[in-house]
């Protein structure tokens, strides 16, 4: 189960709470996920990059993440897919 499994159901609520358009919430969430994957699972780098790419502050990105379900599940998913058979 990924970080944004609940994003669709919560997108309007998140948009209202952050003052962003629903399309912006989706775009920022997708950018964060892509950045998290490309930054080897470093959430701080992914948050900073998503904020810079969308012209919002890091607190806004963190709020979207928190309201969409939090980081724990996403980091676990990335770690699970990053482990190669025979690598451990």
C-alpha positions, 0 to 999 in steps of 0.5 A: 500500500502506497503513500497516496492510496487515499489521496483521491478520496482526500484530495478535496480536503487536502486542497481546502486545508492547503489553499491549493487547487486539487490539480496542484495537490495531485501534481505535488504528490506525484512529484514528491513520489518521483523525487522520493524514488530518485533520491534513494528514499531520502524524504527530506531531499524529495520534500525540498525538491517537490517544494522547489519544483512547484514553488511552495514551501516545504511545510505545504509538501509535508502537510500534503504527505501527512494528510495523504497517509504519511511517509512510513508506508511509502518508505517501506514500499520503496525499500521493498522494491529496492532490495534485489534478490540475493542482495542481502 
